[in-house]
């Protein structure tokens, strides 16, 4: 029998559970699955034992889902849809190649070890590394990949100088496999939430604009209420974070919103922030009106090219008929930017909130130079149609609350 590798849960058992929930009883589902009723009963028992909850009420008229069963079924349907999409594409590819089908049933994809092996191999590129991570032998991992490829009638990986890397179709399907494994993990978090405890790991893609105030405060508040949660942040470039979001390795992305060209992603605005010109408190330009000629005399530290803020700043200088800035330093590292501003005459354009603590300590100052209402839209990016884990939902709710509070505070300050 398949060895589960995601917190003790088995995709095979989950497939049987879905069949029983759909059929409303063991006997009818056993017929649909071509399994003995005793095997179906054992699979349901194993799943309930792994989750520590009853998923069905056993009645003479059939098997009725409990509240926990209803929650599990939502995730199970999502898993089924992802794997159906993989099989549908595999069938289409085989038809396009003019061969006999050779593609197995979707049920054969409900195999935790195989999907986990493929997902890990796509990341690390070496069978031996995957075997070590899974506590299995290299031949076992190789066999898992081979069976997956046979079932889908396509090569998922190719050997290169960089190791085993996904083929184009393998790369697409691994994204879906990772989503499946994420849904499997979220089932356990859902069950804990039904018992009043938020558990599991929440992974946030954190862009620079949100990391100074809102996110730290939100994390602290949520962990004070739910100490069993674990929260990770990833500070990668936006494109990398989007790829991880699509494969469910990231729950959501926080930061400056970009125009979306992919309907698989959705955004929601949290707050606006005004952009101002910033320098150290004792800068020669501090405390007096500043003109374009003044700006040209000092070095700049700015975000990298093609980021939203940099594009907006370039547009501002073009509208004013001025040459574009050529920064001495380009960085997304706030720690480096702070140090350069505090210990040199460099200038930058950012929101005050991003450097809140330096302003509070008196080390930085805004300069008297109007950036004509330059503003940044700060928000959250999620995968369209995704159902967040209870922990991720709680963190995002707290972030939204704090962002709304900041917006209200700014409005009150402007009114005074």
N, C-alpha and C positions, 0 to 999 in steps of 0.2 A: 504493500500500500504506500501511496505517496507520503513522503515526509514533509510536514508543514514547516515553513521557514519564516513565517510572519507571525510572531507572538503566539504560536500554538494553533493558529487557525488554518484550516485546509480548504482550498478552493473546491476540491472535489466534494467535501461535505456540504459546502455552500451551494453547489450545483444541485445536490440531492434535496437540500432544504427548499430551494426555489421550486423544484418539481412538486414537492409535497404541498407547498403553499398554493401552487397553481391548481393542483388536482383536488385539494381539500382532503386528502387521505393517503395512507400508506399504500393500500392495495392498488389504487388507480395510478399513483405515481410510479410504483414498481413496474407496472405494465408499460408505462411510457418510457421508463429508463432501461427496460429489459434486465431488471435486477430482481433478485428474490426480495420478498417483503422483509425478511429478517435483516438483509443487508441494508435496506433503506432505514429500518428502525435503528440499527446500530449507528449509521452515519448521523442521523439526527441526534441520537444520544451523545455521540462524541462532540458534536458542535455545541450542544447545550452545556456539556461539561466544560468545554474550553472557555465558553463565555460566562459560565456561572449563573445562567438564567434559564427559565423555561421559555421556549419559543412558541409552543403550542399548548392549547388546552385540549386534552384528549377526551372526546365525547363519543357517544354511540353513533352520532350522525356524521362524525368525521373529525378532522384536525382543524381547530380554529386558532388563528394567530393571536398571541398575546401582544401587549404594547411593545415589548421587546422584539417580538417576531416581526411586527409591522416595521419597526425601525431597521431591522436587519434586511428585510425584503427591499427597502428603498435602495440600500447599498448594493444588494445582490442584483437588482435590475440594472443598475449602472454598470456593474461588472459584466453582466451578460451582454449589454449593448456594446461595450468596448470590444469584447471578444467576437461578437457577431460581425462587427465592422471589419475586424482583421480577417475573419474567414471569408466574408463577402469579397474583399479585395483579392484574397488569394484565389478564389474561384474565377474572378474576372481576369486575373493575370494568366491563369492556366488556359482559359478560353482564348485569350489574346495570343498565347504562344502556340495555339493549334493542337495542343496535346490532350490526352485524356485527363480527366479531372485530377485524380490522385490526391485531392484535398480531403482531409478527414472532417469529422463532425466538430462543431463548436465545443461539444462536451469534452473532447480530448485536450482542449486548451485550458480547461479548469484544473491546472496542475501547478501548484505553488512553486515547487523546486525548479521546474523548467522555466517559468516566467522570471523567477528570481535570478537564475543563472544567466539568462539572456540580458536582463537589466544590468546586472553587475559587469558582465563581460563587455557590454557597450561602453561602460565607464572606464574600466581598467585595462581592457585589451589583452589580458593574459589569463589563460585557463588556470594556471597554477595559483594566481592571486585570488581568483574566484573560489577555487577549491579551498584555499586556506581560510577565506572569509566565511565560507559556509560550513566548514568543518567536515568536508567530504574529500574524496579522492579526485584527482584530475580526470581519470577515466569516467567517473560518475558524472562529472560536469560535462565532459565531452559527449557522453551518451544522452544527457538531457537536451543539449543543444541539437544533437543529431535527430532525436525523436521529434523535437519541435519543428525542425526543418522538413522532416519527412511528412509530418501532419499537414504542413502548409504548402508542401511541394515547391518550396523556394529556398534559396540560400539566404540565410540571415546574416552571415559573417563571411569575411574574406581575409585570408592571411596576407599581411603586408609587412614592410620593414618596421612599422609601428606596432606590430602585433595583430591580434584579431580585431578588425574594425567592422562595424555594421555595413552591409550593402545599403543602397538607397532605400529599398523596401524594408530591410531590417531596421533601419533608422526610424522609419515611420511607425513600424509595429512596436518597437521598443518603447516609444512614447506611450502607446496604449497599454503596454504591459505595466509600465510604471504607474499609470493611473489606476489600473486594476489593483496593484499591490497597495497603493495609497488608500483606496476604498476599503480594502481588507483591514488595514491598520485602523481606519476610522471607525469600523464596526466596534472594535474594543472600546474606543473612546466614547462612542454613543452609549454603550451599555453602562459604562461608569457614570455617565451623565444622568442616565435614568435613575441611578442610585444616589444622585446628589453630589457626585464628585467629578470634577474636571481633571482628566489625566491625559497623558500622551505628550507628543512633541508638536509644537507649533513652529513653523519655519517662515520667517518674514524676509522678503527681499527689501532691504532698507537703502533707499537712495539718500544722498547727503542732505537734501533739504528738510528731512523729517527727523534726522537722528539726534538733534540737539535737545529738543524739549519734549515734543509730543510723545514720541515712541518710548523714551526712557520712563517718563511718568506713567504712561499706560501700562508698561510691563510691570513696574513696581506695584501699581494698584491691583492689577489682576493677580499677581503672585501672592499678594497679601491675602487675597480672598481664596485663592486656589493654589496652595503651596505644592501640590503634586504635579502641576503642569511643568513642562520644560519648554523653554523658548530659545530658539536659535535665530540669529540674524545672518544674512548673507549680504555682503557689500560689493557685489560684482557689477560690471557694466550692465546697463539697461538691457541690451540685447541678450546677454547671458541669462539674466534674471527672467526674461520673458520665456526663454526656452525651458528653463526649469519650472516656471509656472505652468506651461503647457503640459509638461510631463508629471505634474503634481508633486514635484520635489520641493516646491515653494507654495505656501498656502495663499499668499497675496503679496503684492508689491506696494510699498508706500514711497511717495516722493512726488517730484514734479511730473505732471501729466504730459504725455506725448500724444501727437495725433496717432490714431490707431488705423492700421491698414489690414487688420486681421480680425474677422468677426468671431474668432475663437476667444478673443479677449474683450473684457468690458471694463470701463472706468467709472468712477464716481468721485465727484469733486468734494473735498473736505473743507478747504479754506483757500483764500487768496492771501498773498503776502506781497507787500510793496518792496521794490528793489531800490536800494540807496547806494550812494558812493561812500566807501568806508576806508579809513586810514587810522594809524595810531593816534592817540589823543594829542601828542605833542608834534604832530606833523606840521610842516611849514604852511600847508594849505588850510589847516584847521582854524575855525573861527572867523573866516572871511569869505566873501563871495568868490566863487571859482569859475573860470572860463575854460574853453577848449584849449587855449594856448597853455594854461597851467597844467592841464592833464597830460599834454605831450611831453612835459619836462620830467615826468616821474615814471619809474617802471611799474608794470602791472602784473598781478597774479590773478589768473582767471580759470574758469572751468575749461575743460577740453573742447576742441572744435566740434561742432555739430550737436552739442548738448542744447537743450531748450534755452537756458539762460544766455549762453554764448550767441546763439542765433538771434535772440531778442536784442542783445546788446549791439550786435552788428547791424541789425535793422535800424536801431536808434541812430547810430552814427551815419548810416546812409541817408536817412531822412534829413539829417542836419547838414548834409553835404560835407561831412568830415571823413578823413581817411580812417579805415578800420584799425582798431587797436592791434598791436603786435605784442602780445604779452611776453615778459621775460620768463615767466613760469606758468605752465598749464598743469593743473592738478585737480583731482576730485577728493583729495585728502584734506579734511578740515583741520587736522592737527598741524600739518605742514603749513597750510594757509594762515592759521592763527600765528604761528611762530614767525612767519615772514612779515606779516603786518605789524606785529608787536615790536620786532627788532630791526625794522628797516623803514624806508620811506615809500614802500610799495603801496599801490592802491588796488582796490577791488570793488566789484559791484555785487552785492548780495542782499539778503534780507537781514534785518536786525535780529530776528529770532534765531537765525543760524549761528550767530555769534553772541547769543544772549549773555552768557556768563562773562565774557570779556568786556561787554558794555557795562554790565552790572558792577564789575570791578574797576571800571574807569580806565581801562587800558586802550579802548578804541573809541572812535568818534565818527559820526556821520558828517560829511562835508556839505557845504552849501552849494549844491549843484543839482538842479532839477533833472531827473531822468524821465520827465514827461509821463508820469504815471505808469512806468514799467512795473508789471506785476507778474507774479508766478502763480499758476494754478497747482495746488497741492492736493493729491488725492490718492485713491486706492485703485489698483488694477487687479482684477480677478479673472479666472478662467470662466468664460460664459457657460452658465448652467451648472457650475460646480456647486456642490453642497459642502460647505466648510465643516470641519470637525467642531464639536462644541467648544473646545479650547480656543481654536482660531476665531470662532464667532464671538466669544467673550472678549478676546483681545481687540478685535476690530470694533466692537461696540464701544469699548472704553476709549479707543483712539478717536472714534467719531464724536464721543461726548466731550473729550478734551479739545478737539478741534473746534467744535461749536462754541465752547466756552471761550477759547482764544478769539474767535471771530466776534463774539458778543463784547468781549473786553476791548477789542480794537475799535468797535463801533462806538462804545461809550467814551473812549478816549478822544475820538475824532469829534464827538458832539460837544466836548467841553471847550 
